[in-house]
Amino acid sequence: MAGVVRTLSRCLLPAEAAHDDRSNGKGRDRERDVNQKREAKRRSREIDAMIEREKRSVRRLVKILLLGAGESGKSTFLKQMRIIHGKEFDQKALLDFRDTIFENVIKGMRVLVDARDKLGVPWQNSENEKHGMFVMSFENKAGMPVEPCTFQLYVPALQALWNDSGIQEAYGRRSEFQLNYVPSRQDILLARKATKGIVEHDFIIKKIPFKMVDVGGQRSQRQKWFQCFDGITSILFMVSSSEYDQVLMEDRRTNRLVESMNIFETIVNNKLFSNVSIILFLNKMDLLVEKVRKVSIHKHFSDFRGDPHRLEDVQAYLVQCFNRKRRNRSKPLFHHFTTAIDTENIRFVFHAVKDTILQENLKDIMLQ
């Protein structure tokens, strides 16, 4: 019997050992599972915290979209923001602006030569006809800079034309020609180059991040506007207030002010922007002051009532025109008359606008 017990005992020992091994294996598996779950929870908490931080950052970001028809002053306003908030232009940017200004001067003279011809204004000096033909022959491939050596070729013709009373009658403008010329801040503000695509600039104003987005205003560029609509806090809608007697470059028929009103109507009544503050900038006040003295707005807008040569009457009419485009007039129309090339004017106006934008943004955050 004892032998049987010993035999059975020997047979049972391996089985018990195997059971212990299995138990230890399961224990290790459970421990590994617990550790994996703990690590997964930790990662999940980290991701949640990261998402929350990102949400707070996005909510805090003030994204301002500059909209309006071409040549309304959006890019000039953005340049002013850079100047006012201390983002100076580097040497490359200055040289790029210099080339743009060279091109502006030559193209500007081309416009004057063409205008002199169409207006039937005679040359003071018949020799200047050949200078006019030389300037009219200027062609610059898109995107190619007008460098100093190229500009130098046109300087004698430009100077001669500028001194001709025929050109002076067509238009008047001071000109200086220096080969080592580097544009000043005011030159940069006056430099005109159509915006292609989307231009963004970031600023920190009183510890609050601002992102300003400038999109081309020409008809061909407007399909790109929709790419910028996500997450915007405010729209600054720019209008060239002095263009009530001018037509679009694109079709030479549509009144520029009417075009601006139509774009504004589309934007201000879009449901996407029901919670977005839209502020109207009636820009180029300096030109409006001059225009009102000389050109009657009534010739182009027959419903105008008032004195067409009184600035206050014209300003009130312009505000009324844009206000009428709003379907919902329960809120006031925030508007400012501005001169984008005047740094102090823009500094003053943006100080007021900034408070409005931040108040609206705070309301939006409180609702989230």
C-alpha positions as YAML, in Angstrom:
chain: A
units: angstrom
residues:
- id: 1
  name: MET
  ca: [0.00, 0.00, 0.00]
- id: 2
  name: ALA
  ca: [2.81, 2.33, 0.94]
- id: 3
  name: GLY
  ca: [4.39, 1.65, -2.44]
- id: 4
  name: VAL
  ca: [1.14, 2.52, -4.20]
- id: 5
  name: VAL
  ca: [0.87, 5.78, -2.26]
- id: 6
  name: ARG
  ca: [4.46, 6.68, -3.07]
- id: 7
  name: THR
  ca: [3.85, 5.88, -6.74]
- id: 8
  name: LEU
  ca: [0.67, 7.98, -6.84]
- id: 9
  name: SER
  ca: [2.43, 10.79, -4.99]
- id: 10
  name: ARG
  ca: [5.18, 10.81, -7.57]
- id: 11
  name: CYS
  ca: [2.57, 10.92, -10.32]
- id: 12
  name: LEU
  ca: [0.71, 13.83, -8.68]
- id: 13
  name: LEU
  ca: [3.72, 16.06, -8.02]
- id: 14
  name: PRO
  ca: [4.30, 17.13, -11.63]
- id: 15
  name: ALA
  ca: [0.59, 17.93, -12.05]
- id: 16
  name: GLU
  ca: [0.64, 20.25, -9.00]
- id: 17
  name: ALA
  ca: [3.80, 21.92, -10.24]
- id: 18
  name: ALA
  ca: [2.18, 22.48, -13.63]
- id: 19
  name: HIS
  ca: [-0.85, 24.00, -11.89]
- id: 20
  name: ASP
  ca: [1.40, 26.41, -9.98]
- id: 21
  name: ASP
  ca: [3.12, 27.41, -13.22]
- id: 22
  name: ARG
  ca: [-0.23, 28.09, -14.87]
- id: 23
  name: SER
  ca: [-1.35, 30.19, -11.90]
- id: 24
  name: ASN
  ca: [1.83, 32.23, -12.00]
- id: 25
  name: GLY
  ca: [1.40, 32.78, -15.76]
- id: 26
  name: LYS
  ca: [-2.17, 33.98, -15.34]
- id: 27
  name: GLY
  ca: [-1.05, 36.31, -12.58]
- id: 28
  name: ARG
  ca: [1.57, 37.85, -14.80]
- id: 29
  name: ASP
  ca: [-1.00, 38.25, -17.60]
- id: 30
  name: ARG
  ca: [-3.42, 39.99, -15.22]
- id: 31
  name: GLU
  ca: [-0.67, 42.28, -13.99]
- id: 32
  name: ARG
  ca: [0.33, 43.11, -17.56]
- id: 33
  name: ASP
  ca: [-3.32, 43.85, -18.44]
- id: 34
  name: VAL
  ca: [-3.67, 46.11, -15.41]
- id: 35
  name: ASN
  ca: [-0.49, 47.98, -16.35]
- id: 36
  name: GLN
  ca: [-1.63, 48.38, -19.95]
- id: 37
  name: LYS
  ca: [-5.02, 49.70, -18.85]
- id: 38
  name: ARG
  ca: [-3.35, 52.09, -16.42]
- id: 39
  name: GLU
  ca: [-1.03, 53.34, -19.18]
- id: 40
  name: ALA
  ca: [-3.95, 53.71, -21.60]
- id: 41
  name: LYS
  ca: [-5.86, 55.78, -19.03]
- id: 42
  name: ARG
  ca: [-2.80, 57.95, -18.43]
- id: 43
  name: ARG
  ca: [-2.39, 58.56, -22.16]
- id: 44
  name: SER
  ca: [-6.10, 59.29, -22.49]
- id: 45
  name: ARG
  ca: [-5.91, 61.87, -19.70]
- id: 46
  name: GLU
  ca: [-2.88, 63.47, -21.38]
- id: 47
  name: ILE
  ca: [-4.69, 63.65, -24.72]
- id: 48
  name: ASP
  ca: [-7.82, 65.10, -23.07]
- id: 49
  name: ALA
  ca: [-5.69, 67.72, -21.32]
- id: 50
  name: MET
  ca: [-3.93, 68.54, -24.60]
- id: 51
  name: ILE
  ca: [-7.26, 68.89, -26.42]
- id: 52
  name: GLU
  ca: [-8.59, 71.15, -23.66]
- id: 53
  name: ARG
  ca: [-5.48, 73.33, -23.81]
- id: 54
  name: GLU
  ca: [-5.85, 73.54, -27.59]
- id: 55
  name: LYS
  ca: [-9.53, 74.48, -27.24]
- id: 56
  name: ARG
  ca: [-8.67, 77.23, -24.77]
- id: 57
  name: SER
  ca: [-5.94, 78.48, -27.09]
- id: 58
  name: VAL
  ca: [-8.27, 78.49, -30.12]
- id: 59
  name: ARG
  ca: [-11.02, 80.23, -28.14]
- id: 60
  name: ARG
  ca: [-8.52, 82.84, -26.96]
- id: 61
  name: LEU
  ca: [-7.13, 83.49, -30.47]
- id: 62
  name: VAL
  ca: [-8.70, 86.55, -32.08]
- id: 63
  name: LYS
  ca: [-8.88, 85.85, -35.81]
- id: 64
  name: ILE
  ca: [-9.73, 88.89, -37.92]
- id: 65
  name: LEU
  ca: [-10.58, 88.53, -41.60]
- id: 66
  name: LEU
  ca: [-10.06, 91.52, -43.89]
- id: 67
  name: LEU
  ca: [-12.61, 91.47, -46.71]
- id: 68
  name: GLY
  ca: [-13.62, 93.91, -49.43]
- id: 69
  name: ALA
  ca: [-13.30, 94.59, -53.14]
- id: 70
  name: GLY
  ca: [-9.94, 95.11, -54.79]
- id: 71
  name: GLU
  ca: [-8.03, 98.32, -53.99]
- id: 72
  name: SER
  ca: [-10.13, 99.05, -50.89]
- id: 73
  name: GLY
  ca: [-7.06, 99.26, -48.64]
- id: 74
  name: LYS
  ca: [-6.93, 95.84, -46.95]
- id: 75
  name: SER
  ca: [-3.22, 95.25, -47.54]
- id: 76
  name: THR
  ca: [-2.39, 98.82, -46.51]
- id: 77
  name: PHE
  ca: [-4.30, 98.29, -43.26]
- id: 78
  name: LEU
  ca: [-2.33, 95.11, -42.63]
- id: 79
  name: LYS
  ca: [0.94, 96.97, -43.22]
- id: 80
  name: GLN
  ca: [-0.20, 99.54, -40.66]
- id: 81
  name: MET
  ca: [-0.83, 96.76, -38.14]
- id: 82
  name: ARG
  ca: [2.74, 95.59, -38.63]
- id: 83
  name: ILE
  ca: [4.11, 99.10, -38.15]
- id: 84
  name: ILE
  ca: [1.91, 99.90, -35.13]
- id: 85
  name: HIS
  ca: [2.68, 96.63, -33.35]
- id: 86
  name: GLY
  ca: [6.41, 96.71, -33.93]
- id: 87
  name: LYS
  ca: [6.82, 94.07, -36.66]
- id: 88
  name: GLU
  ca: [9.35, 95.94, -38.77]
- id: 89
  name: PHE
  ca: [10.00, 95.00, -42.41]
- id: 90
  name: ASP
  ca: [13.29, 93.18, -42.98]
- id: 91
  name: GLN
  ca: [15.76, 94.17, -45.71]
- id: 92
  name: LYS
  ca: [14.36, 91.66, -48.21]
- id: 93
  name: ALA
  ca: [10.83, 93.00, -47.72]
- id: 94
  name: LEU
  ca: [12.09, 96.58, -48.16]
- id: 95
  name: LEU
  ca: [13.79, 95.69, -51.45]
- id: 96
  name: ASP
  ca: [10.65, 93.86, -52.63]
- id: 97
  name: PHE
  ca: [8.61, 96.98, -51.88]
- id: 98
  name: ARG
  ca: [11.21, 99.09, -53.71]
- id: 99
  name: ASP
  ca: [10.76, 96.98, -56.86]
- id: 100
  name: THR
  ca: [6.97, 97.26, -56.48]
- id: 101
  name: ILE
  ca: [7.23, 101.05, -56.18]
- id: 102
  name: PHE
  ca: [9.44, 101.24, -59.29]
- id: 103
  name: GLU
  ca: [6.77, 99.29, -61.17]
- id: 104
  name: ASN
  ca: [4.00, 101.49, -59.70]
- id: 105
  name: VAL
  ca: [5.79, 104.64, -60.93]
- id: 106
  name: ILE
  ca: [6.25, 103.35, -64.50]
- id: 107
  name: LYS
  ca: [2.70, 101.98, -64.70]
- id: 108
  name: GLY
  ca: [1.36, 105.18, -63.15]
- id: 109
  name: MET
  ca: [3.08, 107.25, -65.83]
- id: 110
  name: ARG
  ca: [1.64, 104.91, -68.48]
- id: 111
  name: VAL
  ca: [-1.84, 105.67, -67.13]
- id: 112
  name: LEU
  ca: [-1.12, 109.42, -67.30]
- id: 113
  name: VAL
  ca: [0.23, 109.23, -70.86]
- id: 114
  name: ASP
  ca: [-2.83, 107.24, -71.93]
- id: 115
  name: ALA
  ca: [-5.16, 109.65, -70.10]
- id: 116
  name: ARG
  ca: [-3.49, 112.66, -71.76]
- id: 117
  name: ASP
  ca: [-4.14, 111.08, -75.15]
- id: 118
  name: LYS
  ca: [-7.77, 110.17, -74.42]
- id: 119
  name: LEU
  ca: [-8.51, 113.59, -72.90]
- id: 120
  name: GLY
  ca: [-7.04, 115.28, -75.96]
- id: 121
  name: VAL
  ca: [-4.55, 117.29, -73.90]
- id: 122
  name: PRO
  ca: [-1.65, 118.52, -76.10]
- id: 123
  name: TRP
  ca: [1.99, 117.99, -75.24]
- id: 124
  name: GLN
  ca: [3.77, 121.08, -73.98]
- id: 125
  name: ASN
  ca: [6.93, 119.76, -75.65]
- id: 126
  name: SER
  ca: [6.40, 117.67, -78.79]
- id: 127
  name: GLU
  ca: [9.68, 115.86, -78.04]
- id: 128
  name: ASN
  ca: [7.91, 114.17, -75.13]
- id: 129
  name: GLU
  ca: [5.78, 112.13, -77.52]
- id: 130
  name: LYS
  ca: [8.71, 109.74, -78.03]
- id: 131
  name: HIS
  ca: [9.20, 109.54, -74.24]
- id: 132
  name: GLY
  ca: [5.52, 108.71, -73.93]
- id: 133
  name: MET
  ca: [5.81, 105.94, -76.54]
- id: 134
  name: PHE
  ca: [8.85, 104.53, -74.72]
- id: 135
  name: VAL
  ca: [7.01, 104.39, -71.38]
- id: 136
  name: MET
  ca: [3.92, 102.88, -73.04]
- id: 137
  name: SER
  ca: [6.14, 100.08, -74.43]
- id: 138
  name: PHE
  ca: [6.94, 98.95, -70.86]
- id: 139
  name: GLU
  ca: [5.87, 95.37, -70.25]
- id: 140
  name: ASN
  ca: [6.69, 93.47, -67.12]
- id: 141
  name: LYS
  ca: [6.09, 89.75, -66.81]
- id: 142
  name: ALA
  ca: [3.92, 88.84, -63.83]
- id: 143
  name: GLY
  ca: [5.97, 88.29, -60.72]
- id: 144
  name: MET
  ca: [9.19, 89.70, -62.21]
- id: 145
  name: PRO
  ca: [10.76, 92.51, -60.15]
- id: 146
  name: VAL
  ca: [11.63, 95.89, -61.68]
- id: 147
  name: GLU
  ca: [15.22, 96.23, -60.53]
- id: 148
  name: PRO
  ca: [17.19, 99.52, -60.25]
- id: 149
  name: CYS
  ca: [19.11, 98.91, -63.51]
- id: 150
  name: THR
  ca: [15.82, 98.50, -65.39]
- id: 151
  name: PHE
  ca: [14.21, 101.46, -63.69]
- id: 152
  name: GLN
  ca: [17.23, 103.63, -64.54]
- id: 153
  name: LEU
  ca: [16.45, 103.24, -68.26]
- id: 154
  name: TYR
  ca: [13.08, 104.92, -67.75]
- id: 155
  name: VAL
  ca: [14.24, 107.75, -65.45]
- id: 156
  name: PRO
  ca: [15.02, 110.35, -68.22]
- id: 157
  name: ALA
  ca: [11.67, 109.70, -69.94]
- id: 158
  name: LEU
  ca: [9.77, 109.80, -66.64]
- id: 159
  name: GLN
  ca: [11.42, 113.08, -65.63]
- id: 160
  name: ALA
  ca: [10.76, 114.70, -69.02]
- id: 161
  name: LEU
  ca: [7.14, 113.56, -69.03]
- id: 162
  name: TRP
  ca: [6.62, 114.67, -65.47]
- id: 163
  name: ASN
  ca: [7.79, 118.19, -66.34]
- id: 164
  name: ASP
  ca: [5.38, 118.40, -69.26]
- id: 165
  name: SER
  ca: [2.25, 120.48, -68.54]
- id: 166
  name: GLY
  ca: [0.20, 117.91, -70.48]
- id: 167
  name: ILE
  ca: [1.04, 115.23, -67.92]
- id: 168
  name: GLN
  ca: [0.62, 117.72, -65.06]
- id: 169
  name: GLU
  ca: [-2.86, 118.46, -66.33]
- id: 170
  name: ALA
  ca: [-3.72, 114.76, -66.46]
- id: 171
  name: TYR
  ca: [-2.54, 114.26, -62.91]
- id: 172
  name: GLY
  ca: [0.00, 115.59, -60.37]
- id: 173
  name: ARG
  ca: [2.44, 113.65, -58.29]
- id: 174
  name: ARG
  ca: [5.88, 114.27, -56.76]
- id: 175
  name: SER
  ca: [8.63, 111.99, -58.04]
- id: 176
  name: GLU
  ca: [12.18, 111.24, -56.89]
- id: 177
  name: PHE
  ca: [14.56, 108.89, -58.61]
- id: 178
  name: GLN
  ca: [17.47, 107.41, -56.64]
- id: 179
  name: LEU
  ca: [19.25, 104.20, -57.55]
- id: 180
  name: ASN
  ca: [20.13, 103.47, -53.91]
- id: 181
  name: TYR
  ca: [16.58, 104.26, -52.87]
- id: 182
  name: VAL
  ca: [15.11, 102.26, -49.96]
- id: 183
  name: PRO
  ca: [11.39, 102.91, -49.33]
- id: 184
  name: SER
  ca: [10.27, 104.69, -46.18]
- id: 185
  name: ARG
  ca: [7.29, 103.50, -44.14]
- id: 186
  name: GLN
  ca: [5.06, 105.98, -45.97]
- id: 187
  name: ASP
  ca: [6.34, 104.75, -49.36]
- id: 188
  name: ILE
  ca: [5.55, 101.17, -48.30]
- id: 189
  name: LEU
  ca: [2.01, 102.19, -47.33]
- id: 190
  name: LEU
  ca: [1.54, 103.85, -50.72]
- id: 191
  name: ALA
  ca: [2.99, 100.92, -52.69]
- id: 192
  name: ARG
  ca: [0.25, 99.10, -54.56]
- id: 193
  name: LYS
  ca: [0.43, 95.40, -55.39]
- id: 194
  name: ALA
  ca: [-2.63, 93.21, -55.84]
- id: 195
  name: THR
  ca: [-2.89, 90.49, -53.18]
- id: 196
  name: LYS
  ca: [-2.72, 87.00, -54.66]
- id: 197
  name: GLY
  ca: [-3.85, 84.17, -52.40]
- id: 198
  name: ILE
  ca: [-4.02, 84.45, -48.61]
- id: 199
  name: VAL
  ca: [-1.68, 86.52, -46.43]
- id: 200
  name: GLU
  ca: [-1.63, 86.01, -42.64]
- id: 201
  name: HIS
  ca: [0.11, 87.98, -39.91]
- id: 202
  name: ASP
  ca: [0.21, 87.20, -36.18]
- id: 203
  name: PHE
  ca: [0.42, 89.83, -33.46]
- id: 204
  name: ILE
  ca: [0.35, 89.79, -29.67]
- id: 205
  name: ILE
  ca: [-1.71, 92.70, -28.37]
- id: 206
  name: LYS
  ca: [-1.92, 93.04, -24.59]
- id: 207
  name: LYS
  ca: [-0.97, 89.36, -24.22]
- id: 208
  name: ILE
  ca: [-3.81, 88.29, -26.52]
- id: 209
  name: PRO
  ca: [-2.91, 86.53, -29.81]
- id: 210
  name: PHE
  ca: [-4.36, 88.16, -32.93]
- id: 211
  name: LYS
  ca: [-4.28, 86.62, -36.39]
- id: 212
  name: MET
  ca: [-5.12, 88.93, -39.29]
- id: 213
  name: VAL
  ca: [-5.93, 87.41, -42.65]
- id: 214
  name: ASP
  ca: [-5.85, 89.39, -45.90]
- id: 215
  name: VAL
  ca: [-7.41, 87.83, -49.00]
- id: 216
  name: GLY
  ca: [-7.31, 89.23, -52.53]
- id: 217
  name: GLY
  ca: [-10.39, 91.32, -53.31]
- id: 218
  name: GLN
  ca: [-10.46, 91.03, -57.09]
- id: 219
  name: ARG
  ca: [-13.25, 88.86, -58.49]
- id: 220
  name: SER
  ca: [-10.79, 86.14, -59.49]
- id: 221
  name: GLN
  ca: [-9.55, 85.87, -55.88]
- id: 222
  name: ARG
  ca: [-12.87, 85.71, -54.03]
- id: 223
  name: GLN
  ca: [-13.33, 81.94, -54.30]
- id: 224
  name: LYS
  ca: [-10.43, 81.71, -51.82]
- id: 225
  name: TRP
  ca: [-12.38, 83.61, -49.15]
- id: 226
  name: PHE
  ca: [-14.23, 80.47, -48.04]
- id: 227
  name: GLN
  ca: [-10.93, 78.82, -47.03]
- id: 228
  name: CYS
  ca: [-10.54, 81.46, -44.30]
- id: 229
  name: PHE
  ca: [-13.99, 81.39, -42.69]
- id: 230
  name: ASP
  ca: [-13.28, 78.75, -40.03]
- id: 231
  name: GLY
  ca: [-12.85, 80.09, -36.50]
- id: 232
  name: ILE
  ca: [-13.04, 83.79, -37.32]
- id: 233
  name: THR
  ca: [-13.79, 86.26, -34.53]
- id: 234
  name: SER
  ca: [-14.44, 89.35, -36.59]
- id: 235
  name: ILE
  ca: [-14.63, 90.67, -40.15]
- id: 236
  name: LEU
  ca: [-13.26, 94.08, -41.04]
- id: 237
  name: PHE
  ca: [-15.01, 94.95, -44.29]
- id: 238
  name: MET
  ca: [-13.04, 97.57, -46.23]
- id: 239
  name: VAL
  ca: [-14.63, 99.95, -48.73]
- id: 240
  name: SER
  ca: [-12.96, 102.65, -50.79]
- id: 241
  name: SER
  ca: [-15.37, 105.47, -49.92]
- id: 242
  name: SER
  ca: [-14.11, 107.78, -52.69]
- id: 243
  name: GLU
  ca: [-14.86, 105.43, -55.60]
- id: 244
  name: TYR
  ca: [-18.50, 106.38, -56.16]
- id: 245
  name: ASP
  ca: [-17.65, 107.69, -59.64]
- id: 246
  name: GLN
  ca: [-15.31, 104.86, -60.71]
- id: 247
  name: VAL
  ca: [-15.80, 101.48, -62.40]
- id: 248
  name: LEU
  ca: [-14.12, 98.11, -61.85]
- id: 249
  name: MET
  ca: [-10.84, 97.31, -63.55]
- id: 250
  name: GLU
  ca: [-12.25, 93.84, -64.27]
- id: 251
  name: ASP
  ca: [-15.16, 94.84, -66.52]
- id: 252
  name: ARG
  ca: [-14.94, 98.66, -66.95]
- id: 253
  name: ARG
  ca: [-18.73, 98.88, -66.39]
- id: 254
  name: THR
  ca: [-19.71, 98.07, -62.80]
- id: 255
  name: ASN
  ca: [-19.59, 100.97, -60.36]
- id: 256
  name: ARG
  ca: [-16.99, 100.20, -57.68]
- id: 257
  name: LEU
  ca: [-19.14, 101.37, -54.77]
- id: 258
  name: VAL
  ca: [-22.07, 99.26, -56.01]
- id: 259
  name: GLU
  ca: [-19.74, 96.25, -56.21]
- id: 260
  name: SER
  ca: [-18.66, 96.82, -52.60]
- id: 261
  name: MET
  ca: [-22.28, 97.08, -51.47]
- id: 262
  name: ASN
  ca: [-23.16, 93.81, -53.19]
- id: 263
  name: ILE
  ca: [-20.24, 91.97, -51.57]
- id: 264
  name: PHE
  ca: [-21.13, 93.44, -48.17]
- id: 265
  name: GLU
  ca: [-24.74, 92.30, -48.57]
- id: 266
  name: THR
  ca: [-23.58, 88.73, -49.24]
- id: 267
  name: ILE
  ca: [-21.27, 88.69, -46.22]
- id: 268
  name: VAL
  ca: [-23.41, 90.49, -43.65]
- id: 269
  name: ASN
  ca: [-26.50, 88.33, -44.30]
- id: 270
  name: ASN
  ca: [-24.65, 84.98, -44.35]
- id: 271
  name: LYS
  ca: [-25.77, 82.66, -41.52]
- id: 272
  name: LEU
  ca: [-22.15, 81.57, -41.07]
- id: 273
  name: PHE
  ca: [-21.46, 84.99, -39.58]
- id: 274
  name: SER
  ca: [-24.48, 85.36, -37.30]
- id: 275
  name: ASN
  ca: [-22.16, 85.35, -34.25]
- id: 276
  name: VAL
  ca: [-19.29, 87.23, -35.89]
- id: 277
  name: SER
  ca: [-18.81, 90.97, -35.37]
- id: 278
  name: ILE
  ca: [-18.68, 92.73, -38.75]
- id: 279
  name: ILE
  ca: [-17.16, 96.20, -38.74]
- id: 280
  name: LEU
  ca: [-17.36, 98.48, -41.77]
- id: 281
  name: PHE
  ca: [-14.30, 100.56, -42.65]
- id: 282
  name: LEU
  ca: [-15.15, 103.33, -45.12]
- id: 283
  name: ASN
  ca: [-11.58, 103.91, -46.18]
- id: 284
  name: LYS
  ca: [-9.68, 106.54, -48.20]
- id: 285
  name: MET
  ca: [-11.23, 109.48, -46.37]
- id: 286
  name: ASP
  ca: [-8.43, 111.73, -47.63]
- id: 287
  name: LEU
  ca: [-9.50, 111.04, -51.23]
- id: 288
  name: LEU
  ca: [-13.20, 111.35, -50.36]
- id: 289
  name: VAL
  ca: [-12.64, 114.87, -49.01]
- id: 290
  name: GLU
  ca: [-11.07, 115.90, -52.34]
- id: 291
  name: LYS
  ca: [-13.62, 114.01, -54.45]
- id: 292
  name: VAL
  ca: [-16.68, 115.56, -52.77]
- id: 293
  name: ARG
  ca: [-15.45, 119.06, -53.64]
- id: 294
  name: LYS
  ca: [-15.16, 118.23, -57.35]
- id: 295
  name: VAL
  ca: [-17.54, 115.37, -58.25]
- id: 296
  name: SER
  ca: [-21.25, 115.22, -57.42]
- id: 297
  name: ILE
  ca: [-22.29, 111.83, -56.02]
- id: 298
  name: HIS
  ca: [-25.83, 112.55, -57.27]
- id: 299
  name: LYS
  ca: [-24.66, 111.98, -60.87]
- id: 300
  name: HIS
  ca: [-23.94, 108.36, -60.00]
- id: 301
  name: PHE
  ca: [-26.51, 107.67, -57.25]
- id: 302
  name: SER
  ca: [-29.79, 109.36, -58.15]
- id: 303
  name: ASP
  ca: [-31.41, 108.56, -54.77]
- id: 304
  name: PHE
  ca: [-28.92, 110.79, -52.94]
- id: 305
  name: ARG
  ca: [-30.63, 113.57, -51.02]
- id: 306
  name: GLY
  ca: [-28.58, 116.41, -49.62]
- id: 307
  name: ASP
  ca: [-25.73, 118.65, -50.66]
- id: 308
  name: PRO
  ca: [-23.43, 116.56, -52.92]
- id: 309
  name: HIS
  ca: [-20.50, 118.82, -52.07]
- id: 310
  name: ARG
  ca: [-20.97, 118.64, -48.30]
- id: 311
  name: LEU
  ca: [-18.79, 115.92, -46.77]
- id: 312
  name: GLU
  ca: [-21.14, 115.13, -43.86]
- id: 313
  name: ASP
  ca: [-24.10, 114.58, -46.22]
- id: 314
  name: VAL
  ca: [-22.09, 112.22, -48.42]
- id: 315
  name: GLN
  ca: [-20.76, 110.28, -45.40]
- id: 316
  name: ALA
  ca: [-24.27, 109.86, -43.97]
- id: 317
  name: TYR
  ca: [-25.52, 108.61, -47.33]
- id: 318
  name: LEU
  ca: [-22.71, 106.04, -47.64]
- id: 319
  name: VAL
  ca: [-23.42, 104.62, -44.17]
- id: 320
  name: GLN
  ca: [-27.13, 104.49, -45.01]
- id: 321
  name: CYS
  ca: [-26.44, 102.59, -48.25]
- id: 322
  name: PHE
  ca: [-24.53, 99.84, -46.45]
- id: 323
  name: ASN
  ca: [-26.93, 99.72, -43.52]
- id: 324
  name: ARG
  ca: [-29.82, 99.09, -45.91]
- id: 325
  name: LYS
  ca: [-28.08, 95.93, -47.11]
- id: 326
  name: ARG
  ca: [-28.49, 94.30, -43.68]
- id: 327
  name: ARG
  ca: [-31.61, 92.16, -43.25]
- id: 328
  name: ASN
  ca: [-31.24, 92.11, -39.46]
- id: 329
  name: ARG
  ca: [-30.80, 95.63, -38.12]
- id: 330
  name: SER
  ca: [-31.43, 94.85, -34.45]
- id: 331
  name: LYS
  ca: [-27.75, 95.53, -33.76]
- id: 332
  name: PRO
  ca: [-26.03, 98.79, -34.67]
- id: 333
  name: LEU
  ca: [-23.76, 98.89, -37.71]
- id: 334
  name: PHE
  ca: [-20.24, 99.42, -36.39]
- id: 335
  name: HIS
  ca: [-18.51, 101.70, -38.89]
- id: 336
  name: HIS
  ca: [-15.50, 104.01, -39.11]
- id: 337
  name: PHE
  ca: [-14.24, 106.42, -41.75]
- id: 338
  name: THR
  ca: [-10.54, 105.74, -42.12]
- id: 339
  name: THR
  ca: [-7.41, 106.74, -44.02]
- id: 340
  name: ALA
  ca: [-5.31, 103.59, -44.23]
- id: 341
  name: ILE
  ca: [-2.13, 105.44, -45.19]
- id: 342
  name: ASP
  ca: [-2.37, 107.57, -42.00]
- id: 343
  name: THR
  ca: [-0.71, 105.59, -39.20]
- id: 344
  name: GLU
  ca: [-2.12, 107.71, -36.37]
- id: 345
  name: ASN
  ca: [-5.64, 107.49, -37.78]
- id: 346
  name: ILE
  ca: [-5.45, 103.69, -37.99]
- id: 347
  name: ARG
  ca: [-3.87, 103.47, -34.53]
- id: 348
  name: PHE
  ca: [-6.79, 105.47, -33.07]
- id: 349
  name: VAL
  ca: [-9.50, 103.59, -34.97]
- id: 350
  name: PHE
  ca: [-8.09, 100.14, -34.26]
- id: 351
  name: HIS
  ca: [-7.91, 100.94, -30.54]
- id: 352
  name: ALA
  ca: [-11.70, 101.44, -30.57]
- id: 353
  name: VAL
  ca: [-12.30, 98.47, -32.87]
- id: 354
  name: LYS
  ca: [-10.12, 96.18, -30.75]
- id: 355
  name: ASP
  ca: [-12.30, 96.80, -27.68]
- id: 356
  name: THR
  ca: [-15.44, 95.96, -29.68]
- id: 357
  name: ILE
  ca: [-13.87, 92.78, -31.04]
- id: 358
  name: LEU
  ca: [-12.63, 91.61, -27.62]
- id: 359
  name: GLN
  ca: [-16.02, 92.25, -26.00]
- id: 360
  name: GLU
  ca: [-17.77, 90.20, -28.69]
- id: 361
  name: ASN
  ca: [-15.15, 87.47, -28.38]
- id: 362
  name: LEU
  ca: [-15.60, 87.35, -24.59]
- id: 363
  name: LYS
  ca: [-19.36, 86.92, -25.01]
- id: 364
  name: ASP
  ca: [-18.73, 84.07, -27.43]
- id: 365
  name: ILE
  ca: [-16.33, 82.32, -25.01]
- id: 366
  name: MET
  ca: [-18.83, 82.66, -22.14]
- id: 367
  name: LEU
  ca: [-21.44, 80.85, -24.24]
- id: 368
  name: GLN
  ca: [-19.11, 77.90, -24.98]
...
